[in-house]
Amino acid sequence: MHEIIKAEIYFDGEYYCAKTLGIDVFTQGKTLDETIDNLKEAVALHLDDSKNPDKQIDTFF
């Protein structure tokens, strides 16, 4: 089963920024292609972590 995840992509004057609608994912890139690739990776990681709710992140950077 496939799920559609909508995202908003905008140019802030320096970088392309992308944020998803409905789940908490944000990323950016210097080009539109880089931003889309980063967004695909970030969403995949977010969904993978969502399947493991007991997994905790202890380090932030």
Secondary structure, DSSP 8 states (H G I E B T S, - for coil): -----EEEEEE-SSSEEEEEESS--EEEESSHHHHHHHHHHHHHHHHHHHT-TT-------
